[in-house]
Amino acid sequence: MAEIELKTAPADFRFPTTNQTRHCFTRYIEFHRCVAAKGDESGDCGKFAKYYRSLCPGEWVEKWNEQRETGTFPGPL
């Protein structure tokens, strides 16, 4: 059986505290900005997806996705 290697987002000097809420939100926005700029098929955006998925609770991501679909997302995309 292959060994699974688990990783999370690297340390980011913009978020020095243990509360990672803002870090999660920023990584989510970075991913969607990357997709908007480079397209869904771009492999360059994969690292941002991995980062926000490891930092953000699934419920938040679901809510943000719904908000993006309805045009009510509070962040700058």
N, CA, C and O atoms as a Tripos MOL2 file, in Angstrom:
@<TRIPOS>MOLECULE
protein
  308   307    77     0     0
PROTEIN
NO_CHARGES

@<TRIPOS>ATOM
      1 N           0.8390   -1.1710    0.0000 N.3       1 MET1
      2 CA          0.0000    0.0000    0.0000 C.3       1 MET1
      3 C           0.8910    1.2440    0.0000 C.2       1 MET1
      4 O           1.8810    1.2990    0.7290 O.2       1 MET1
      5 N           0.5440    2.2310   -0.8080 N.am      2 ALA2
      6 CA          1.3250    3.4620   -0.8940 C.3       2 ALA2
      7 C           1.1040    4.3220    0.3440 C.2       2 ALA2
      8 O           0.0000    4.3950    0.8830 O.2       2 ALA2
      9 N           2.1630    4.9600    0.7730 N.am      3 GLU3
     10 CA          2.0670    5.8190    1.9450 C.3       3 GLU3
     11 C           1.5210    7.1820    1.5290 C.2       3 GLU3
     12 O           1.9430    7.7390    0.5160 O.2       3 GLU3
     13 N           0.6030    7.7060    2.2920 N.am      4 ILE4
     14 CA         -0.0080    9.0040    2.0040 C.3       4 ILE4
     15 C           0.7490   10.0740    2.7660 C.2       4 ILE4
     16 O           0.9800    9.9530    3.9690 O.2       4 ILE4
     17 N           1.1310   11.1220    2.0510 N.am      5 GLU5
     18 CA          1.8450   12.2270    2.6780 C.3       5 GLU5
     19 C           0.8810   13.3960    2.8590 C.2       5 GLU5
     20 O           0.3480   13.9190    1.8800 O.2       5 GLU5
     21 N           0.6590   13.8040    4.0960 N.am      6 LEU6
     22 CA         -0.2430   14.9070    4.3950 C.3       6 LEU6
     23 C           0.5510   16.1930    4.5450 C.2       6 LEU6
     24 O           1.5830   16.2210    5.2160 O.2       6 LEU6
     25 N           0.0660   17.2530    3.9200 N.am      7 LYS7
     26 CA          0.7090   18.5630    4.0100 C.3       7 LYS7
     27 C          -0.3510   19.6190    4.1990 C.2       7 LYS7
     28 O          -1.5230   19.4070    3.8850 O.2       7 LYS7
     29 N           0.0620   20.7430    4.7100 N.am      8 THR8
     30 CA         -0.8300   21.8890    4.8270 C.3       8 THR8
     31 C          -0.1450   23.0820    4.1830 C.2       8 THR8
     32 O           0.9790   22.9770    3.6920 O.2       8 THR8
     33 N          -0.8220   24.2010    4.1900 N.am      9 ALA9
     34 CA         -0.2600   25.4000    3.5960 C.3       9 ALA9
     35 C           1.0090   25.8100    4.3390 C.2       9 ALA9
     36 O           1.1030   25.6240    5.5520 O.2       9 ALA9
     37 N           1.9810   26.3650    3.6250 N.am     10 PRO10
     38 CA          3.2050   26.8030    4.2990 C.3      10 PRO10
     39 C           2.9390   28.0200    5.1800 C.2      10 PRO10
     40 O           1.9250   28.7000    5.0200 O.2      10 PRO10
     41 N           3.8360   28.2870    6.0930 N.am     11 ALA11
     42 CA          3.7040   29.4600    6.9610 C.3      11 ALA11
     43 C           3.6810   30.7180    6.1040 C.2      11 ALA11
     44 O           4.3680   30.7970    5.0860 O.2      11 ALA11
     45 N           2.9010   31.6840    6.5170 N.am     12 ASP12
     46 CA          2.7630   32.9350    5.7740 C.3      12 ASP12
     47 C           2.9710   34.0850    6.7480 C.2      12 ASP12
     48 O           2.2350   34.2080    7.7270 O.2      12 ASP12
     49 N           3.9570   34.9200    6.4910 N.am     13 PHE13
     50 CA          4.2960   36.0040    7.4110 C.3      13 PHE13
     51 C           3.1570   36.9940    7.6000 C.2      13 PHE13
     52 O           3.1560   37.7480    8.5730 O.2      13 PHE13
     53 N           2.1810   37.0080    6.6860 N.am     14 ARG14
     54 CA          1.0400   37.9360    6.8250 C.3      14 ARG14
     55 C           0.0980   37.4980    7.9320 C.2      14 ARG14
     56 O          -0.7490   38.2790    8.3650 O.2      14 ARG14
     57 N           0.2310   36.2500    8.4010 N.am     15 PHE15
     58 CA         -0.6740   35.7050    9.4010 C.3      15 PHE15
     59 C           0.1230   35.0810   10.5410 C.2      15 PHE15
     60 O           0.1990   33.8570   10.6390 O.2      15 PHE15
     61 N           0.7160   35.9030   11.4020 N.am     16 PRO16
     62 CA          1.6120   35.3810   12.4320 C.3      16 PRO16
     63 C           0.9170   34.7470   13.6370 C.2      16 PRO16
     64 O           1.5710   34.0580   14.4190 O.2      16 PRO16
     65 N          -0.3590   34.9540   13.8040 N.am     17 THR17
     66 CA         -1.0450   34.4230   14.9830 C.3      17 THR17
     67 C          -1.5600   33.0130   14.7250 C.2      17 THR17
     68 O          -1.5360   32.5260   13.5950 O.2      17 THR17
     69 N          -2.0170   32.3770   15.7710 N.am     18 THR18
     70 CA         -2.5180   31.0130   15.6300 C.3      18 THR18
     71 C          -3.9100   30.9670   15.0220 C.2      18 THR18
     72 O          -4.3110   29.9220   14.5090 O.2      18 THR18
     73 N          -4.6620   32.0630   15.0600 N.am     19 ASN19
     74 CA         -5.9840   32.1010   14.4480 C.3      19 ASN19
     75 C          -5.8020   32.1680   12.9310 C.2      19 ASN19
     76 O          -5.2970   33.1590   12.4050 O.2      19 ASN19
     77 N          -6.2090   31.1250   12.2430 N.am     20 GLN20
     78 CA         -5.9640   31.0190   10.8100 C.3      20 GLN20
     79 C          -7.1690   31.4060    9.9540 C.2      20 GLN20
     80 O          -7.1950   31.1000    8.7620 O.2      20 GLN20
     81 N          -8.1620   32.0680   10.5350 N.am     21 THR21
     82 CA         -9.3570   32.4430    9.7920 C.3      21 THR21
     83 C          -9.0190   33.3270    8.5960 C.2      21 THR21
     84 O          -9.4600   33.0550    7.4790 O.2      21 THR21
     85 N          -8.2590   34.3600    8.8180 N.am     22 ARG22
     86 CA         -7.9170   35.2790    7.7330 C.3      22 ARG22
     87 C          -7.0250   34.5850    6.6950 C.2      22 ARG22
     88 O          -7.1660   34.8220    5.4950 O.2      22 ARG22
     89 N          -6.1290   33.7480    7.1510 N.am     23 HIS23
     90 CA         -5.2570   32.9930    6.2490 C.3      23 HIS23
     91 C          -6.1190   32.1170    5.3280 C.2      23 HIS23
     92 O          -5.8910   32.0770    4.1190 O.2      23 HIS23
     93 N          -7.0900   31.4290    5.8910 N.am     24 CYS24
     94 CA         -8.0110   30.5890    5.1340 C.3      24 CYS24
     95 C          -8.7440   31.4120    4.0840 C.2      24 CYS24
     96 O          -8.7830   31.0290    2.9140 O.2      24 CYS24
     97 N          -9.3220   32.5350    4.4860 N.am     25 PHE25
     98 CA        -10.1020   33.3930    3.5880 C.3      25 PHE25
     99 C          -9.2230   33.9230    2.4530 C.2      25 PHE25
    100 O          -9.6490   33.9490    1.2990 O.2      25 PHE25
    101 N          -8.0140   34.3390    2.7760 N.am     26 THR26
    102 CA         -7.0920   34.8700    1.7720 C.3      26 THR26
    103 C          -6.7080   33.8000    0.7610 C.2      26 THR26
    104 O          -6.6610   34.0780   -0.4380 O.2      26 THR26
    105 N          -6.4380   32.6030    1.2120 N.am     27 ARG27
    106 CA         -6.0780   31.5190    0.2930 C.3      27 ARG27
    107 C          -7.2470   31.1500   -0.6150 C.2      27 ARG27
    108 O          -7.0470   30.8250   -1.7860 O.2      27 ARG27
    109 N          -8.4600   31.1990   -0.0830 N.am     28 TYR28
    110 CA         -9.6550   30.9360   -0.8910 C.3      28 TYR28
    111 C          -9.7620   31.9750   -2.0120 C.2      28 TYR28
    112 O         -10.0070   31.6330   -3.1690 O.2      28 TYR28
    113 N          -9.5780   33.2270   -1.6540 N.am     29 ILE29
    114 CA         -9.6460   34.3070   -2.6400 C.3      29 ILE29
    115 C          -8.5220   34.1720   -3.6650 C.2      29 ILE29
    116 O          -8.7550   34.3510   -4.8600 O.2      29 ILE29
    117 N          -7.3130   33.8620   -3.2150 N.am     30 GLU30
    118 CA         -6.1860   33.6920   -4.1430 C.3      30 GLU30
    119 C          -6.4720   32.5900   -5.1540 C.2      30 GLU30
    120 O          -6.1440   32.7350   -6.3320 O.2      30 GLU30
    121 N          -7.0690   31.5050   -4.7180 N.am     31 PHE31
    122 CA         -7.4020   30.4210   -5.6440 C.3      31 PHE31
    123 C          -8.3730   30.9070   -6.7150 C.2      31 PHE31
    124 O          -8.1510   30.6770   -7.9040 O.2      31 PHE31
    125 N          -9.4380   31.5720   -6.3040 N.am     32 HIS32
    126 CA        -10.4470   31.9920   -7.2700 C.3      32 HIS32
    127 C          -9.9530   33.1170   -8.1760 C.2      32 HIS32
    128 O         -10.3840   33.2110   -9.3250 O.2      32 HIS32
    129 N          -9.0750   33.9550   -7.6940 N.am     33 ARG33
    130 CA         -8.4500   34.9540   -8.5600 C.3      33 ARG33
    131 C          -7.5680   34.2830   -9.6080 C.2      33 ARG33
    132 O          -7.5590   34.6860  -10.7710 O.2      33 ARG33
    133 N          -6.8380   33.2720   -9.1950 N.am     34 CYS34
    134 CA         -5.9680   32.5210  -10.1120 C.3      34 CYS34
    135 C          -6.8040   31.8540  -11.2030 C.2      34 CYS34
    136 O          -6.4570   31.9240  -12.3820 O.2      34 CYS34
    137 N          -7.8950   31.2110  -10.8150 N.am     35 VAL35
    138 CA         -8.7640   30.5480  -11.7840 C.3      35 VAL35
    139 C          -9.3600   31.5710  -12.7490 C.2      35 VAL35
    140 O          -9.4650   31.3080  -13.9460 O.2      35 VAL35
    141 N          -9.7470   32.7270  -12.2360 N.am     36 ALA36
    142 CA        -10.3110   33.7660  -13.0990 C.3      36 ALA36
    143 C          -9.2800   34.2880  -14.0950 C.2      36 ALA36
    144 O          -9.6180   34.6060  -15.2360 O.2      36 ALA36
    145 N          -8.0290   34.3760  -13.6640 N.am     37 ALA37
    146 CA         -6.9730   34.9050  -14.5200 C.3      37 ALA37
    147 C          -6.4260   33.8720  -15.5000 C.2      37 ALA37
    148 O          -6.0980   34.2110  -16.6370 O.2      37 ALA37
    149 N          -6.3240   32.6060  -15.0680 N.am     38 LYS38
    150 CA         -5.6390   31.5970  -15.8720 C.3      38 LYS38
    151 C          -6.5460   30.4950  -16.3950 C.2      38 LYS38
    152 O          -6.1270   29.7050  -17.2410 O.2      38 LYS38
    153 N          -7.7780   30.4270  -15.9110 N.am     39 GLY39
    154 CA         -8.7100   29.4030  -16.3740 C.3      39 GLY39
    155 C          -8.7430   28.1870  -15.4730 C.2      39 GLY39
    156 O          -7.8280   27.9420  -14.6860 O.2      39 GLY39
    157 N          -9.8240   27.4290  -15.6080 N.am     40 ASP40
    158 CA        -10.0360   26.2360  -14.7740 C.3      40 ASP40
    159 C          -9.0010   25.1440  -15.0140 C.2      40 ASP40
    160 O          -8.7020   24.3660  -14.1080 O.2      40 ASP40
    161 N          -8.4630   25.0810  -16.2000 N.am     41 GLU41
    162 CA         -7.5470   24.0030  -16.5600 C.3      41 GLU41
    163 C          -6.0980   24.2670  -16.1470 C.2      41 GLU41
    164 O          -5.2460   23.3920  -16.3020 O.2      41 GLU41
    165 N          -5.8110   25.4580  -15.6260 N.am     42 SER42
    166 CA         -4.4390   25.8140  -15.2830 C.3      42 SER42
    167 C          -3.9600   25.0390  -14.0620 C.2      42 SER42
    168 O          -4.6280   25.0170  -13.0290 O.2      42 SER42
    169 N          -2.8110   24.4110  -14.1870 N.am     43 GLY43
    170 CA         -2.2220   23.6880  -13.0690 C.3      43 GLY43
    171 C          -1.5970   24.6110  -12.0470 C.2      43 GLY43
    172 O          -1.2950   24.1890  -10.9300 O.2      43 GLY43
    173 N          -1.3960   25.8790  -12.4180 N.am     44 ASP44
    174 CA         -0.7870   26.8470  -11.5070 C.3      44 ASP44
    175 C          -1.6480   27.1260  -10.2820 C.2      44 ASP44
    176 O          -1.1310   27.5200   -9.2370 O.2      44 ASP44
    177 N          -2.9460   26.9250  -10.4020 N.am     45 CYS45
    178 CA         -3.8630   27.2570   -9.3070 C.3      45 CYS45
    179 C          -4.0300   26.1210   -8.3000 C.2      45 CYS45
    180 O          -4.6220   26.3150   -7.2380 O.2      45 CYS45
    181 N          -3.5240   24.9650   -8.6200 N.am     46 GLY46
    182 CA         -3.6970   23.7950   -7.7550 C.3      46 GLY46
    183 C          -3.1470   23.9810   -6.3630 C.2      46 GLY46
    184 O          -3.7370   23.5050   -5.3920 O.2      46 GLY46
    185 N          -2.0070   24.6790   -6.2480 N.am     47 LYS47
    186 CA         -1.4240   24.8640   -4.9170 C.3      47 LYS47
    187 C          -2.3350   25.7120   -4.0350 C.2      47 LYS47
    188 O          -2.4420   25.4640   -2.8340 O.2      47 LYS47
    189 N          -2.9950   26.7180   -4.6290 N.am     48 PHE48
    190 CA         -3.9020   27.5460   -3.8410 C.3      48 PHE48
    191 C          -5.1150   26.7350   -3.3790 C.2      48 PHE48
    192 O          -5.5960   26.9100   -2.2600 O.2      48 PHE48
    193 N          -5.6010   25.8540   -4.2450 N.am     49 ALA49
    194 CA         -6.7230   24.9910   -3.8680 C.3      49 ALA49
    195 C          -6.3260   24.0960   -2.7080 C.2      49 ALA49
    196 O          -7.0890   23.9260   -1.7570 O.2      49 ALA49
    197 N          -5.1390   23.5290   -2.7850 N.am     50 LYS50
    198 CA         -4.6510   22.6520   -1.7140 C.3      50 LYS50
    199 C          -4.5340   23.4340   -0.4020 C.2      50 LYS50
    200 O          -4.8770   22.9210    0.6630 O.2      50 LYS50
    201 N          -4.0490   24.6730   -0.4860 N.am     51 TYR51
    202 CA         -3.8820   25.4900    0.7170 C.3      51 TYR51
    203 C          -5.2210   25.7870    1.3820 C.2      51 TYR51
    204 O          -5.3930   25.5490    2.5770 O.2      51 TYR51
    205 N          -6.1830   26.3160    0.5920 N.am     52 TYR52
    206 CA         -7.4420   26.6930    1.2550 C.3      52 TYR52
    207 C          -8.2050   25.4630    1.7270 C.2      52 TYR52
    208 O          -8.9000   25.5290    2.7400 O.2      52 TYR52
    209 N          -8.0930   24.3500    1.0230 N.am     53 ARG53
    210 CA         -8.7920   23.1340    1.4560 C.3      53 ARG53
    211 C          -8.2150   22.5710    2.7430 C.2      53 ARG53
    212 O          -8.9280   21.9280    3.5120 O.2      53 ARG53
    213 N          -6.9300   22.8060    2.9860 N.am     54 SER54
    214 CA         -6.3300   22.3130    4.2260 C.3      54 SER54
    215 C          -6.5730   23.2590    5.3970 C.2      54 SER54
    216 O          -6.5140   22.8370    6.5520 O.2      54 SER54
    217 N          -6.8420   24.5240    5.1180 N.am     55 LEU55
    218 CA         -7.0270   25.5150    6.1790 C.3      55 LEU55
    219 C          -8.4930   25.7720    6.5390 C.2      55 LEU55
    220 O          -8.8100   26.0180    7.7020 O.2      55 LEU55
    221 N          -9.3790   25.7160    5.5570 N.am     56 CYS56
    222 CA        -10.7650   26.1570    5.7570 C.3      56 CYS56
    223 C         -11.7050   25.0090    6.0940 C.2      56 CYS56
    224 O         -11.6230   23.9380    5.4920 O.2      56 CYS56
    225 N         -12.5980   25.2300    7.0560 N.am     57 PRO57
    226 CA        -13.6360   24.2260    7.3230 C.3      57 PRO57
    227 C         -14.5440   24.0750    6.0950 C.2      57 PRO57
    228 O         -14.8340   25.0570    5.4120 O.2      57 PRO57
    229 N         -14.9820   22.8660    5.8230 N.am     58 GLY58
    230 CA        -15.8250   22.5900    4.6630 C.3      58 GLY58
    231 C         -17.1070   23.4040    4.6360 C.2      58 GLY58
    232 O         -17.5720   23.7930    3.5640 O.2      58 GLY58
    233 N         -17.6820   23.6660    5.8030 N.am     59 GLU59
    234 CA        -18.9200   24.4470    5.8620 C.3      59 GLU59
    235 C         -18.7050   25.8640    5.3360 C.2      59 GLU59
    236 O         -19.5700   26.4210    4.6590 O.2      59 GLU59
    237 N         -17.5570   26.4370    5.6480 N.am     60 TRP60
    238 CA        -17.2580   27.7890    5.1660 C.3      60 TRP60
    239 C         -17.1260   27.8010    3.6550 C.2      60 TRP60
    240 O         -17.6560   28.6850    2.9820 O.2      60 TRP60
    241 N         -16.4190   26.8170    3.1270 N.am     61 VAL61
    242 CA        -16.2040   26.7480    1.6760 C.3      61 VAL61
    243 C         -17.5360   26.5820    0.9570 C.2      61 VAL61
    244 O         -17.7770   27.2290   -0.0620 O.2      61 VAL61
    245 N         -18.4060   25.7170    1.4830 N.am     62 GLU62
    246 CA        -19.7280   25.5300    0.8880 C.3      62 GLU62
    247 C         -20.5080   26.8450    0.8790 C.2      62 GLU62
    248 O         -21.1330   27.1980   -0.1210 O.2      62 GLU62
    249 N         -20.4660   27.5630    2.0000 N.am     63 LYS63
    250 CA        -21.1950   28.8230    2.0970 C.3      63 LYS63
    251 C         -20.6180   29.8490    1.1220 C.2      63 LYS63
    252 O         -21.3680   30.5460    0.4390 O.2      63 LYS63
    253 N         -19.2930   29.9420    1.0550 N.am     64 TRP64
    254 CA        -18.6650   30.8990    0.1400 C.3      64 TRP64
    255 C         -18.9590   30.5610   -1.3080 C.2      64 TRP64
    256 O         -19.1630   31.4590   -2.1260 O.2      64 TRP64
    257 N         -18.9830   29.2640   -1.6390 N.am     65 ASN65
    258 CA        -19.3170   28.8660   -3.0010 C.3      65 ASN65
    259 C         -20.7440   29.2690   -3.3620 C.2      65 ASN65
    260 O         -21.0040   29.7440   -4.4670 O.2      65 ASN65
    261 N         -21.6600   29.0740   -2.4200 N.am     66 GLU66
    262 CA        -23.0490   29.4930   -2.6410 C.3      66 GLU66
    263 C         -23.1230   31.0050   -2.8170 C.2      66 GLU66
    264 O         -23.8360   31.4980   -3.6910 O.2      66 GLU66
    265 N         -22.3870   31.7400   -1.9870 N.am     67 GLN67
    266 CA        -22.3960   33.2030   -2.0910 C.3      67 GLN67
    267 C         -21.8130   33.6720   -3.4240 C.2      67 GLN67
    268 O         -22.3120   34.6340   -4.0070 O.2      67 GLN67
    269 N         -20.7670   33.0080   -3.9130 N.am     68 ARG68
    270 CA        -20.1950   33.3760   -5.2070 C.3      68 ARG68
    271 C         -21.2100   33.1440   -6.3240 C.2      68 ARG68
    272 O         -21.3230   33.9540   -7.2440 O.2      68 ARG68
    273 N         -21.9460   32.0420   -6.2400 N.am     69 GLU69
    274 CA        -22.9460   31.7160   -7.2470 C.3      69 GLU69
    275 C         -24.0870   32.7240   -7.2680 C.2      69 GLU69
    276 O         -24.6220   33.0430   -8.3300 O.2      69 GLU69
    277 N         -24.4600   33.2280   -6.0870 N.am     70 THR70
    278 CA        -25.5750   34.1840   -6.0120 C.3      70 THR70
    279 C         -25.1190   35.6380   -6.1120 C.2      70 THR70
    280 O         -25.9440   36.5510   -6.1360 O.2      70 THR70
    281 N         -23.8160   35.8460   -6.1690 N.am     71 GLY71
    282 CA        -23.3020   37.2170   -6.2940 C.3      71 GLY71
    283 C         -23.2440   37.9900   -4.9850 C.2      71 GLY71
    284 O         -23.1720   39.2190   -4.9970 O.2      71 GLY71
    285 N         -23.2750   37.2880   -3.8560 N.am     72 THR72
    286 CA        -23.2660   37.9680   -2.5510 C.3      72 THR72
    287 C         -21.9800   37.7280   -1.7670 C.2      72 THR72
    288 O         -21.9200   38.0390   -0.5770 O.2      72 THR72
    289 N         -20.9470   37.1780   -2.4180 N.am     73 PHE73
    290 CA        -19.6930   36.8980   -1.7190 C.3      73 PHE73
    291 C         -19.0550   38.2110   -1.2660 C.2      73 PHE73
    292 O         -18.9240   39.1390   -2.0640 O.2      73 PHE73
    293 N         -18.6550   38.3010    0.0190 N.am     74 PRO74
    294 CA        -18.1580   39.5710    0.5540 C.3      74 PRO74
    295 C         -16.7200   39.9250    0.1710 C.2      74 PRO74
    296 O         -16.2890   41.0560    0.3970 O.2      74 PRO74
    297 N         -15.9840   38.9970   -0.3920 N.am     75 GLY75
    298 CA        -14.5680   39.2480   -0.6890 C.3      75 GLY75
    299 C         -14.3390   39.7850   -2.0830 C.2      75 GLY75
    300 O         -15.2140   39.7110   -2.9460 O.2      75 GLY75
    301 N         -13.1360   40.3350   -2.2970 N.am     76 PRO76
    302 CA        -12.7790   40.8700   -3.6140 C.3      76 PRO76
    303 C         -12.2600   39.7620   -4.5380 C.2      76 PRO76
    304 O         -11.1250   39.3050   -4.3970 O.2      76 PRO76
    305 N         -13.0910   39.3460   -5.4700 N.am     77 LEU77
    306 CA        -12.6710   38.3440   -6.4340 C.3      77 LEU77
    307 C         -12.4450   39.0570   -7.7170 C.2      77 LEU77
    308 O         -12.0780   38.4330   -8.7130 O.2      77 LEU77
@<TRIPOS>BOND
     1     1     2 1
     2     2     3 1
     3     3     4 2
     4     3     5 am
     5     5     6 1
     6     6     7 1
     7     7     8 2
     8     7     9 am
     9     9    10 1
    10    10    11 1
    11    11    12 2
    12    11    13 am
    13    13    14 1
    14    14    15 1
    15    15    16 2
    16    15    17 am
    17    17    18 1
    18    18    19 1
    19    19    20 2
    20    19    21 am
    21    21    22 1
    22    22    23 1
    23    23    24 2
    24    23    25 am
    25    25    26 1
    26    26    27 1
    27    27    28 2
    28    27    29 am
    29    29    30 1
    30    30    31 1
    31    31    32 2
    32    31    33 am
    33    33    34 1
    34    34    35 1
    35    35    36 2
    36    35    37 am
    37    37    38 1
    38    38    39 1
    39    39    40 2
    40    39    41 am
    41    41    42 1
    42    42    43 1
    43    43    44 2
    44    43    45 am
    45    45    46 1
    46    46    47 1
    47    47    48 2
    48    47    49 am
    49    49    50 1
    50    50    51 1
    51    51    52 2
    52    51    53 am
    53    53    54 1
    54    54    55 1
    55    55    56 2
    56    55    57 am
    57    57    58 1
    58    58    59 1
    59    59    60 2
    60    59    61 am
    61    61    62 1
    62    62    63 1
    63    63    64 2
    64    63    65 am
    65    65    66 1
    66    66    67 1
    67    67    68 2
    68    67    69 am
    69    69    70 1
    70    70    71 1
    71    71    72 2
    72    71    73 am
    73    73    74 1
    74    74    75 1
    75    75    76 2
    76    75    77 am
    77    77    78 1
    78    78    79 1
    79    79    80 2
    80    79    81 am
    81    81    82 1
    82    82    83 1
    83    83    84 2
    84    83    85 am
    85    85    86 1
    86    86    87 1
    87    87    88 2
    88    87    89 am
    89    89    90 1
    90    90    91 1
    91    91    92 2
    92    91    93 am
    93    93    94 1
    94    94    95 1
    95    95    96 2
    96    95    97 am
    97    97    98 1
    98    98    99 1
    99    99   100 2
   100    99   101 am
   101   101   102 1
   102   102   103 1
   103   103   104 2
   104   103   105 am
   105   105   106 1
   106   106   107 1
   107   107   108 2
   108   107   109 am
   109   109   110 1
   110   110   111 1
   111   111   112 2
   112   111   113 am
   113   113   114 1
   114   114   115 1
   115   115   116 2
   116   115   117 am
   117   117   118 1
   118   118   119 1
   119   119   120 2
   120   119   121 am
   121   121   122 1
   122   122   123 1
   123   123   124 2
   124   123   125 am
   125   125   126 1
   126   126   127 1
   127   127   128 2
   128   127   129 am
   129   129   130 1
   130   130   131 1
   131   131   132 2
   132   131   133 am
   133   133   134 1
   134   134   135 1
   135   135   136 2
   136   135   137 am
   137   137   138 1
   138   138   139 1
   139   139   140 2
   140   139   141 am
   141   141   142 1
   142   142   143 1
   143   143   144 2
   144   143   145 am
   145   145   146 1
   146   146   147 1
   147   147   148 2
   148   147   149 am
   149   149   150 1
   150   150   151 1
   151   151   152 2
   152   151   153 am
   153   153   154 1
   154   154   155 1
   155   155   156 2
   156   155   157 am
   157   157   158 1
   158   158   159 1
   159   159   160 2
   160   159   161 am
   161   161   162 1
   162   162   163 1
   163   163   164 2
   164   163   165 am
   165   165   166 1
   166   166   167 1
   167   167   168 2
   168   167   169 am
   169   169   170 1
   170   170   171 1
   171   171   172 2
   172   171   173 am
   173   173   174 1
   174   174   175 1
   175   175   176 2
   176   175   177 am
   177   177   178 1
   178   178   179 1
   179   179   180 2
   180   179   181 am
   181   181   182 1
   182   182   183 1
   183   183   184 2
   184   183   185 am
   185   185   186 1
   186   186   187 1
   187   187   188 2
   188   187   189 am
   189   189   190 1
   190   190   191 1
   191   191   192 2
   192   191   193 am
   193   193   194 1
   194   194   195 1
   195   195   196 2
   196   195   197 am
   197   197   198 1
   198   198   199 1
   199   199   200 2
   200   199   201 am
   201   201   202 1
   202   202   203 1
   203   203   204 2
   204   203   205 am
   205   205   206 1
   206   206   207 1
   207   207   208 2
   208   207   209 am
   209   209   210 1
   210   210   211 1
   211   211   212 2
   212   211   213 am
   213   213   214 1
   214   214   215 1
   215   215   216 2
   216   215   217 am
   217   217   218 1
   218   218   219 1
   219   219   220 2
   220   219   221 am
   221   221   222 1
   222   222   223 1
   223   223   224 2
   224   223   225 am
   225   225   226 1
   226   226   227 1
   227   227   228 2
   228   227   229 am
   229   229   230 1
   230   230   231 1
   231   231   232 2
   232   231   233 am
   233   233   234 1
   234   234   235 1
   235   235   236 2
   236   235   237 am
   237   237   238 1
   238   238   239 1
   239   239   240 2
   240   239   241 am
   241   241   242 1
   242   242   243 1
   243   243   244 2
   244   243   245 am
   245   245   246 1
   246   246   247 1
   247   247   248 2
   248   247   249 am
   249   249   250 1
   250   250   251 1
   251   251   252 2
   252   251   253 am
   253   253   254 1
   254   254   255 1
   255   255   256 2
   256   255   257 am
   257   257   258 1
   258   258   259 1
   259   259   260 2
   260   259   261 am
   261   261   262 1
   262   262   263 1
   263   263   264 2
   264   263   265 am
   265   265   266 1
   266   266   267 1
   267   267   268 2
   268   267   269 am
   269   269   270 1
   270   270   271 1
   271   271   272 2
   272   271   273 am
   273   273   274 1
   274   274   275 1
   275   275   276 2
   276   275   277 am
   277   277   278 1
   278   278   279 1
   279   279   280 2
   280   279   281 am
   281   281   282 1
   282   282   283 1
   283   283   284 2
   284   283   285 am
   285   285   286 1
   286   286   287 1
   287   287   288 2
   288   287   289 am
   289   289   290 1
   290   290   291 1
   291   291   292 2
   292   291   293 am
   293   293   294 1
   294   294   295 1
   295   295   296 2
   296   295   297 am
   297   297   298 1
   298   298   299 1
   299   299   300 2
   300   299   301 am
   301   301   302 1
   302   302   303 1
   303   303   304 2
   304   303   305 am
   305   305   306 1
   306   306   307 1
   307   307   308 2
@<TRIPOS>SUBSTRUCTURE
     1 MET1         2 RESIDUE 1 A MET
     2 ALA2         6 RESIDUE 1 A ALA
     3 GLU3        10 RESIDUE 1 A GLU
     4 ILE4        14 RESIDUE 1 A ILE
     5 GLU5        18 RESIDUE 1 A GLU
     6 LEU6        22 RESIDUE 1 A LEU
     7 LYS7        26 RESIDUE 1 A LYS
     8 THR8        30 RESIDUE 1 A THR
     9 ALA9        34 RESIDUE 1 A ALA
    10 PRO10       38 RESIDUE 1 A PRO
    11 ALA11       42 RESIDUE 1 A ALA
    12 ASP12       46 RESIDUE 1 A ASP
    13 PHE13       50 RESIDUE 1 A PHE
    14 ARG14       54 RESIDUE 1 A ARG
    15 PHE15       58 RESIDUE 1 A PHE
    16 PRO16       62 RESIDUE 1 A PRO
    17 THR17       66 RESIDUE 1 A THR
    18 THR18       70 RESIDUE 1 A THR
    19 ASN19       74 RESIDUE 1 A ASN
    20 GLN20       78 RESIDUE 1 A GLN
    21 THR21       82 RESIDUE 1 A THR
    22 ARG22       86 RESIDUE 1 A ARG
    23 HIS23       90 RESIDUE 1 A HIS
    24 CYS24       94 RESIDUE 1 A CYS
    25 PHE25       98 RESIDUE 1 A PHE
    26 THR26      102 RESIDUE 1 A THR
    27 ARG27      106 RESIDUE 1 A ARG
    28 TYR28      110 RESIDUE 1 A TYR
    29 ILE29      114 RESIDUE 1 A ILE
    30 GLU30      118 RESIDUE 1 A GLU
    31 PHE31      122 RESIDUE 1 A PHE
    32 HIS32      126 RESIDUE 1 A HIS
    33 ARG33      130 RESIDUE 1 A ARG
    34 CYS34      134 RESIDUE 1 A CYS
    35 VAL35      138 RESIDUE 1 A VAL
    36 ALA36      142 RESIDUE 1 A ALA
    37 ALA37      146 RESIDUE 1 A ALA
    38 LYS38      150 RESIDUE 1 A LYS
    39 GLY39      154 RESIDUE 1 A GLY
    40 ASP40      158 RESIDUE 1 A ASP
    41 GLU41      162 RESIDUE 1 A GLU
    42 SER42      166 RESIDUE 1 A SER
    43 GLY43      170 RESIDUE 1 A GLY
    44 ASP44      174 RESIDUE 1 A ASP
    45 CYS45      178 RESIDUE 1 A CYS
    46 GLY46      182 RESIDUE 1 A GLY
    47 LYS47      186 RESIDUE 1 A LYS
    48 PHE48      190 RESIDUE 1 A PHE
    49 ALA49      194 RESIDUE 1 A ALA
    50 LYS50      198 RESIDUE 1 A LYS
    51 TYR51      202 RESIDUE 1 A TYR
    52 TYR52      206 RESIDUE 1 A TYR
    53 ARG53      210 RESIDUE 1 A ARG
    54 SER54      214 RESIDUE 1 A SER
    55 LEU55      218 RESIDUE 1 A LEU
    56 CYS56      222 RESIDUE 1 A CYS
    57 PRO57      226 RESIDUE 1 A PRO
    58 GLY58      230 RESIDUE 1 A GLY
    59 GLU59      234 RESIDUE 1 A GLU
    60 TRP60      238 RESIDUE 1 A TRP
    61 VAL61      242 RESIDUE 1 A VAL
    62 GLU62      246 RESIDUE 1 A GLU
    63 LYS63      250 RESIDUE 1 A LYS
    64 TRP64      254 RESIDUE 1 A TRP
    65 ASN65      258 RESIDUE 1 A ASN
    66 GLU66      262 RESIDUE 1 A GLU
    67 GLN67      266 RESIDUE 1 A GLN
    68 ARG68      270 RESIDUE 1 A ARG
    69 GLU69      274 RESIDUE 1 A GLU
    70 THR70      278 RESIDUE 1 A THR
    71 GLY71      282 RESIDUE 1 A GLY
    72 THR72      286 RESIDUE 1 A THR
    73 PHE73      290 RESIDUE 1 A PHE
    74 PRO74      294 RESIDUE 1 A PRO
    75 GLY75      298 RESIDUE 1 A GLY
    76 PRO76      302 RESIDUE 1 A PRO
    77 LEU77      306 RESIDUE 1 A LEU
